[in-house]
Amino acid sequence: MKKFEFFLLLGLLCLCPKLSAQHMPTRVFPTPQEIEVTNQPFISADFRITGLKSVDSVAISFLKEILPFGSTKKAIPIKISLLKDKQAVLQRSGAYRLKITDKSISIEIKDDRSLFYAVQTIKQLVSKTNDGKIKLYPCMITDYPDVAYRGTVEGFYGTPWSFDDRIEQLRFYGKIKMNTYIYGPKDDPYHSSPSWREPYPAAEAKQIEALVAEANRNKVDFVWAIHPGKDIQWNKNDSIAVLNKFEMMYGLGIRSFAVFFDDISGEGTQPEKQAGLLNYIHNEFIKIKKDVNPLIMCPTEYNKSWSNPKPNTYLDILGEKLDPSILVMWTGDRVVGDITLEGLNWVNTRIKRNAFVWWNFPVSDYVRDHLLMGPSYGLDIHAKDAMSGFVSNPMDKPEASKVGIFGAAMYAWNLSDYDSNKEWIAACNLIMPEAPEAFKVFCDHNSDPGINGHRYRRDESVESKPVVEKYLKELSEDNFPQKESEVLACLFKQIAETPATIRAKSTNESLIKEIDPWLIQFEHLGLAGSVSLKMASAWKSKNTNDAEKYYSELTSLLEKMQIIDKQYNQNEWQPGVKTGSLVLKPFIIELYRLVGEDLKLSKNNNLATSIIFTNIDQLSLVPIKTIDNDVNIVPLLEPIKIKPGEYIGILIAADKKIAKAQLNLPSPTRDWQCLEWSENGQTWEQINGKTELMLGNEAFSVSPKAKYLRLRNDSSSEQIFNLKNFRITTK
């Protein structure tokens, strides 16, 4: 065995966490720009405030929760003053300089946010002695954010976060020095169609007021976004309607605003009209109000793959016509993808300003049967001068999203120091301090989204993958991988025990509720993995009786995992519960196949499955979901462009026949839609008179000879439509 393989195995066998060096202070997060900390703490009984008389009361109240205050002469003074250093970086909102000695604490600040952030840093440097006295580490810290706007955008499809969810998120953002929360849930009718022109009902308006107040306490800008593009009319009435809605929201305490034109088609996509409306809002609202932040907009062409590359088209028109102060959002080279300096430079040149990054991670509305709880990587550490803001789009599961959000916060504060894996470990420790090692195990094997239409994949089971590969390689060479088997047996045992550990130790009931279906599936994954290894060992030892026994046991476990997949997390988009789907589950299935085929225990599993049938590049990797006899193209959230002659359809499995079909493909016009079936994929027959069903879900019959069903663009121009439902019921 090679040295690196031995140490990898040794590391995986050791399940105990490494201990930090004694007397070292807890690390400060986000990592400060400059920090010097001694490892010799001092002890003090109480403290007192001096310096500036008028400072943020919220920050002071937080400080008094951390440190004991008194009026004795022995009380250590905390002097708060304005930053005298005129460096440009120290003139940013949130910049501070903190000096702690055993004689005094000095906090120099740019603004109220600076004091709040300095207090968050002090909180991390404080510990207590056994008798309850305060212990502090002397330090010198100079700190400021690399990116001005840092936070999240609640912009996913699906059930919006609850009021309590949002309150907790805002408090979390304050702790990790995020300053932006953009409210834009797609399924809020008062944010989007049909009710964006109308005021919120009284109960919901009161909740928004409370959220704004909590955001202010945590120094977070509550950005309220409107999404009018689906049905906006480019006239004076609708321009005034947007303005009036902003006035309503201003009355609820909102001081930051955004306009979204994403995921729309038709009239709302015209760049000249969009720029005209935004400039109107800027001149008639933003400039007049003296206490609001610059306007933010999300364009229709919000990523490179969807953007017209020709000059003087959509993005160039926005860049030329939009007021320079308006911030323009951007998701990268694709809807879901990495953020690169090269990609930012490409769009910045066209929009004539630095892009405001909308990073679609850890959002999972396109893979709702998976959790995305791995490290926040794929972020260019050299891009700080190429972006005006950076926000993460989370999952519909707010507590589980904190793992990815934490990484995004660490990145946006200090790009050059960012280490995605280090911050992922820190996130797991922070979010589940009662069981951090168990939580890391769970997150490590719940990070890849699986096959998806956005072609975005994530690393999963990183340390286990080379062991799995070595195990299978040894088997293929007719050797038994004993050491790898021991390592993987230890891993699967740990996986099987992890859910019980998390449930028993974690105090975060909301998080447990969010991930509970995956905890159930994760336990079964561990059990199945353990049995698969025993089965393979018996098989290689020529112990046929035990191999068959374990094969039967594994069959039962895999069937239970299928039942869990069909019972939990049932939604109309991507129902089910997938865990360990990149490395560990395929490994188990491969052992099951090898043993089953060799011992002639398995049935014929070579029947073809139903697949998507399309020549549209945007759809080539969109998965098919088969539940019982229903075969469904997984619906896309974004509009689909279909050129003349292009098509989308399904080729059903070889052992199936089409019983009926359902289509729901709304588009502005339907005269381009040609619905066809084929027996061989070469000769097609049109299904006449069925296009009137395209806007509904009424089922219709298809010839019993049909193996293919497709929708084709029969016109001479490109069309746009939304894929809501394309379903075939087979028999």
N, C-alpha and C positions, 0 to 999 in steps of 0.2 A: 504494500500500500504506500502511495506517495505521502510525503510529509503533510502537504496542505490538506489531503483528504483525511488523514488521521486527526489533525487538529480540528477540522470541521466536524468530524464525528464526535470528538471529545467535547466540543462546545455544545453540540446538540444534546448530548447525554446529560450535561450539567444543567439542571433546571433552576438552580438557585440564582437569584439576582446578584450582581456584583455589588460590593459594599463601597461606598465613597470613602475617601481618605478622612480620618478623624479630624475634627476641628475646622473643616472647610465649610464655608457658608453655602447655603442653598443658592443655586445659580439664579441670576436675574433674567426674567424674560419679559418682553423681547430682549435679545442681547443688546446692551447699550453700545453706542458708537465708540465710547472710550470709558474704560473702567479699570480701576486699581482697587483691589480689596485685600486687606490683611487677613491672616488666619488667626489673629489673636483678638477675641471679642472683649468688650468691657461690659460691666453690669451697672445699671442705673435704676434708681427708685422712681423718679418722676422727671417731667419735662415742662417747659413753658414756652409760649409763643412770644416773639419779639419782631421788630421790623415793621413791614407794611401793615397799616391799620385796616385797610380795606382789601380783603382777600376772599376768595370763594368759600362760602360757608359750608358747602357740601364737602369739599376737600378737607376742610378743617375737622368736620364731624367724623369723616373716615379716619383721619389721623388720630383723633381722640379715642377711636375704637381700638387702635393699634397700640398706642403708647399711653401710659398713665400720666396725667397732668397734675401739677401742684404749684404752689406759690412760694415754696421755701427757697432759701438762698442756694441750696444744693441742687435745685432743679436745673437740668441742663437746658440752656436756651436754644430754641429753634428759631433762627433768624430768617425771615422771608423777605427777599428783595428782588428788584427787577434786574434782569440780565443786562450787564453793562457791555458785554462782548458783542460787537456789531457784525460778527461774521454772518454771512447770509444764511447759513444752515441754522444758526441760533436765533434767527428771526422768524423761523417757521413756528406755526401754532403747535404747541406741545413740547417745544424745546425747553430743557432745564439743565441746571448744573447743581449737583448734590455733593456736599462734603460733610462727612460724619467723622467726628473725633470724640474722645472721651470728655472733652470740654464743651463742645458745641456742635450744633447741626446747622449748616447753611444751605438754604434752598434759593437758588436764583431762577427766576421764571420769566417767560415771555408773556404768558396769559394765564387765565384760569385753568385751561386744559393742562398747561405745564405743571402747575401745582398738583393737580389731580394725578398726573402720571408720576411725579416725584413721590407722592404718597404711596402709590401702588408699588414703586420700587422699594421704599422703606419697609413696606409690609413684608416683602420677600426676604429682607435682610434681618428681620426680627425673629428671635426665638426666646424661649423662657427657660430659666433655671428650674431645678426641682422645687424650690420654694416660691416659684411664681414671679421672680424678678425678671426684668427685661434684659436681654442680652443682645447687643448690637455689634456689628463688625465695622470698624473704621474703613472708610472708603472715599474715593474721589471718582465721581461719575459725571461725564458730559454726554448728554444724550439728546437726540432729535430724530424724527422720522425721515426716511428716505422718500416716501411717497406721501403726498399731501392728504389724499382721501383713501382710507383703508377700512374695509368692512365686508358686508355681505349685501346681496340683492335677493330678496325673497321673490324670485322670478320663475319658480318651477310650475309645471302643470300638475294638477291634482289638488287634494284637500289642503287648503292653506293652514298655516300654523294657527294655534289657538292664542287667545289673549295671554294666558299664563305662559305659554311657550315663548312668546315674544318678550314678555317681561324678563324672563330668565335669560334669554339671549342678550338683551341689552345690558344686563348686569355682567354677563360673561365678557362682552365686548369691552366694557370699562376695565375689567381686570387685565385684559391682554392688549390694551392700548389701541383698540380699533375705534374709529371716530365716525363711521358711516353705516347706516342701515337704510337700504332702499326698499320701500314697501311697494311691491308690484306683483302680488300673486295673481296668476292668470285667471283663476276661477272666482275672483272677487268681482261681481257685476258692476260695482260702483267705481272700480278702477278701469274696467274695460266695457265692452258692449254686453248688455244693451243699455246699461244705466250710468255710463260715465258722466252724462250731463246732469244727473240728479244728485241731490244732497244725500248723505248717509242718513239712515233712520237714527232717531235720537239715541237709542241704546248703543249702536255701533259708533256713533260720533263721540259719545262719552268715553268709550274704550280707547279711541284714538287719542283723545285729550290725555288720558292716563298714560298711554304709551309714550307720548311726546314728553310728558313730565319725567317719566323714568329715563328716557333717552337723555334729557338735559342733565339729570343727576349724574349720569355716567359719562357725560361729555361726548355723547354720540349725536350726530346730526340725523334726525329722522327725516328721510327724503321720501315725500309722497309722489308716486308716479301715476300718470294717467296714460291709458292705452286706447286712443280714440280712432285708430286707423282703419278698423274693420268696417265702420259705417259713417265715417266723417264726411261731411259735405264741405267742399272748399268754398265757403261763402262767409259773409260777415256774421251770420247768426251762430254758426258753429265756432268761429273764432272767439266770439263773445262768450259762448257756452264754456269753452275751456277756461277763459279768463275768470268767469263767474265761479267755476268749480274751484279754481285756485284760491279765489277770495274766500270761499267757504272753508277750505282747508287751512288757510291762513288764520281764520277765526278760531280754529281748533288748536292753534299753536304751532302749526307747521311753518318752518322757515327755510326749507330746502325742497326743490321741486324737480321733477323729471317728466319727459314726454317720451313714450315708447312707440315706435313704429315697426317693431319686430313681428315676424310671423304673420304677415298680412298679404293680401293680394288686391288687385283692382285699383280703384281711384286713389286709395290712401297711400300708394307707393310713390307718388310723383315727388321728386326731390325739390323742385322749385316751389311747390305748394307747401311741402314740409318746412323748408327754410323760411318761407314767408310767414307761416304761423308761428314758428319759434322766435323769429325776430320781432314779431308783433307782441308776443308774450314778454320777451326781454324788454322791449321799449315801454310797454304799457303796464308792466307789473314788476319785473325784477329791478329795473332801474329806479322806479318810483319808490318802492319799498327800500328802506335804508338798512334793514336788518335781515336780508335774505341772501343765501349763497348763490353762486352762478348756476344757471339752468343746465341740466343734464339731458341729453337725448340719446335714445337708442335707435340707430338707423335701420332701414329695411335690409340693406346689404351690410350685415354686421359681422361678416367674416370673409376672408379672402376667397374661399372656394365658391361663394355665392355672388361675388362682386364682378361687375363688368370690368374687364381689364383695359378696355379701350379708353383713350383720353377723352375728357370732356363729357364723361357719363356720370352716373349717380354720385359717387363719392367725391368727384372733382367739383360737381355742382354744389354739394353741401359745403365743401371746403371754401369755395369762392363766395358763396352767398350768405352763409351763416355768420352771425356776429362772432368775432374772435373769442369772446368770453364764454361762449356756449361749449360745454364739454360733450364729446362724442364717444359713445361706448363701442367696444370692439371685443369679440370673443377669440380672435386669433386667426390662424390659417383655415380653421374649420369651425363648425358649430361647437364641437367638443374637441379640444386639442391642447397641445402645449403652447406656452407663451414664449416667443423668441424675439430677440432684438431685431433680427432681420425682418420678421413679420411686422413688428411695430414700425420700423423705419419705412416699410412699404406703404402702410396706410397713413402714417403721419405726413408723408410727402403729399398725399392726395387730399387729406382733410385739412392740411395747413395748420395743424396743432398736434399736441401729443394726445394719443388715444387714452381713453378712460377704460381700463381693462375690465371686462365682465368675464371672469374665468368660470367656465361651466364644470366645476368640480367642488364638492363631491356630489353634485346633483345626480339623481338616479331616475328621473321621470321617464327615461327612455329604456331603462332596464329595471323595472320595479320588483323583479324577483331576486335582485341582488342587493347587497350592502356594499358601499364604497368607503371602507374604513382604513385604507392604507395610507402611506405617507403622501404628502402634498408635493410631488415632484413634477418635473417638466416645466420649471420656471427659470427663466434666464436671469442669472445673478448680475448680469452686466446691463440690465435694461432700466435702471432707476431714472436715467435722464430722458427716457423715451416714453414715459407714461405719466398721465396727470392723476390717475387714480387706479386703485386695484381692489375689486370686490369679488368675493367668492359666491357662487350660486350653490346653495346647500341642497341636501335631500329634504323630502317632506318630513323626515324624522329629525327634529331639531337637536335632541340630545346626542344622537349618534353622529350628527353632522359636526359636532364640536371637534372631533379628531381632525378632520380636514380643515375646518375654520381656523383652528389653532395654528396649523402650519402656514396658512395664508397670512395670518397676522404677523407671524415671525418673519416671513419673507418680506412683506411690504414695509416693515419697520427698518430692517437692516439687511439689504440684499447681499452684500459682499460676504457676510458672515453666515448666510443661510445654509443649513445642512438638513435636508429633508428627513433623513432617517433619525438624526438626533432629535429633531423637533417632534417627530412622530412618537418616539419613546417618551419625551417630556409630556406630550399630550395625553398619552395613556396613563401616565403617573398622575397627572392633574385631574383627569376626568373620572378615574376610578381608583382613588388612592387606597381604598380598602383592599383591593385585589388587582394591583397593576399588572402582575405577571400573567394572571389568567386572562385579563383583558387584552394584553398584547397578543397572546396566543389566538384569541378569538379574532381580533382585528387582522392579524397576519394572514389568516386564511379566509377572510371576507373582504377582499379588496379589488378583485377584478370584476368588471361588468359583464363578462361573457361576450359571445358574438353579438354584435349590434350594428345597426345601420350607420352609426357615426364612425365606425372602425376605430374606436378608441379602446385600447386595452391597458391594463395596469398590472404591475408585478404582483404576484401572490405566492405565498409559501416559499419565500425567497431562500431561506436557509435549507429548507427541506428538498427543494427541487433537485440540486445536484446529487443528493442521496438517493432520491427516487430514480433518477436517470442511471446512476451507477448500479442500483439494484436490478433494474430491468436489463441493463447491458450484460451483467453477470449471468442472469437467467438465460438470455439469448445465446450465450456462449456455453450453456450447459453447466454452469457453476452455480453453487448456492451462495448468495451474498450474506454470510453470517453476520458480519459487523453492521452492515446496512440494515439488516433485518432487526437487529437489537435496537438500533437508533430509531427506526420507524415504529417499532413496537412501543418504545417509550413515548414517542410523539403521539401515537394514536390513543394510548392510555391517558395521556395528559389532555388530549382533545375531548375524550369521553367524559373526563372529570371536570373540565372547565365550566360548563354551564351550571353545575351544582355549586361550584365555588363562587361564581359570579352572583348567583341568586342569593346565596347564604350571606355573603359579605358586603355586597354593594348596598348603599343606602339610597341610591338614585332610582326610585321606583319608576319614574317616567322613562328613563333609559331602558330599564328592564322590560317595560311594557312594549317599547318600540321594537326591540330586537328579539323578543321572546320566540316568535316562530323560527328564527334562525338559531337560537339557542337549542330549541328542540331538535332541529335538523342537524346541528353541529354535534350533539351527543350521539346521534345515530351514525354520523360520519365516523366518529372515533370508534364506535363499536364495530362498524362494518370494516374499518381499516384493520383493527386488531384481528378479527376473524379471517380476513383475507390473507394476512401474513401466516396465520396458523395453517390455513388451507394450503398455501403455497409450500410451506415447510413440509407438511405431510406428503404432498404431491411429489416433491423432489426426493423425499426419503422412501418413495415407493410404498407408502402406507396408504393404500387405496381406500380402506374403510374410513380412516380419519379424514382423508381428503374429501370423500363424498359427504361425510357428516358435516364438515365445515362448509362445503359448497351449499348444502341445503340450508344451513344456518345463515350464510351470507345471502342466499336468495331471499329468505324471509326478511332480513334487514333492508335489503334494497327495495323490496316491495313496500315496507313500512315507509321508507324515504319517499317513494312515489305517492303514497297515501298522504303524507305530510305536505308534499308539493301540491296536491290537489285539494287539500282541506284548508290550508292556511294562506293568508295574504291573497285572497281571491279578488282580482280586479279585472276590468275589461281590457287592460292594456297588456301587461306581462304578469299574469297570475302565477303564483307558486313561490317556492322557497329554495334558492340555490345557495350552496355553501361549499367552499373548497373546490370550486368547479374548474379551476385552471390546472391544478397539479394533482391534488389528492384524490378527488373523486374519479378522474380518468385513470389514475393509477390502480384504484380498487377495481374498476370495471375491466381494465386490461388483465389483471390477475384472474378475475372471474372468467373472462373469455378464454385465456390460455388453459386454465385447468378444465373448464367445461368442455372445450373442444377436444382436449387430449383424452379425457375420460369419457367422452361421448355422452356428457350429461346435459349439454345445452341443446336447446331447440334451434331450428334454422332461423338465425337472426339476420339474414342477409337480404330480407325483403327491402325494396327501396322505400324511402320515406318521401312524403310530399315535400316539394321544394318551391321556392319562388321562381317565377318564370318571367323575366324582364330583360329589356335591353337598355334600361335607364340606369346610368352609372350611380346616381344618387341612391338607388334602391337595391343594388346588386347584393349587398350584405345584410339587408333587412331580414331578420329571422322569421321563420314560420312557427306558429304555436299549434300543436296538435293535442286536443283534449277530448278523449273518447273518440267520437266520430266527427268532431268539428275541426276543420283545418282553417286557420285564420292567418292572414298576413298581419304581423304586429303593426298596429296603427302608428303613423308618424305624427309628430306634434307640429312639424313645420310644413308649409305649403310645398307641393311637388311640382316641378317644371317638367312638362312632357312635350317633346318636339314632335313634328309631323312624322308619323310612322312608328313612333316609339309606343311601347305597350307595357302593361303590368298585369301579371296573372299568376296562376298556380298550376303546377303539374302534380297531380295526385299520385299517391303511392301505387305501385304496380298491382297490389292485391285489393285495391279499392275501386269503387264506382261512385260517380257523383249522384247523390239523391236530390239535392236542391242547393241553391245558392242565395246569398244575401249580399247586396252591395249598398254602400252609402258613401258616395263620392261627390260631395257638394263642390260646385264651382260656379262662377258667375254665369257661364253659359253651358249648354249641354249638347249643342249641335255637332260638336267635334267627337263625341263619344261613340265608339263602335264596339259593341260587345260581341265576342266571337268564341266559338268552341272548336276543338279539333281532336281527332283521334290519334294523330301521329305527330303533331307539331309542325306539319308542313302544309296540309290542306285545311282551310278554315271555312267555317260557315257562320254567317251572321245570325245573332239572335234578335229578330225584329220586334219592335214594339216594346222593348224592355227598358229603354233609357229613361222612361218616365219614373222608373223605380229607383233611379240613382240617388234621389234625395231622401229616400226612406229606407226601411229595413224589411220590407215585405219580401218573403222568400218566393223564388220562382224555379220552375223546373228546367232541366237541361237534358239534352239527348243522353240516353243511357250509354251511348258509345263514347261519350266525351271523356278524355283524359286530361285535357287542357281547357282552362277557361281564362280569357284575358280581356282587358279593356285597352283599346288602341286609339291613338289620336288620328282620326280620319280627315283632319283639316290640313290646311297648308301653312298654318302658323303655330308657334309655340303656345301652349295653354298652361294654366296653373289650376291645381285642384288640391283638396285636402283628402287624405286617406283616412276615413273614419271607420269603415268596416268593409272588409273584403273576405267573405267567409263562405266556405264550401262544406256542406254536410255530406259525409260519405257513408257508404254501406258496404 
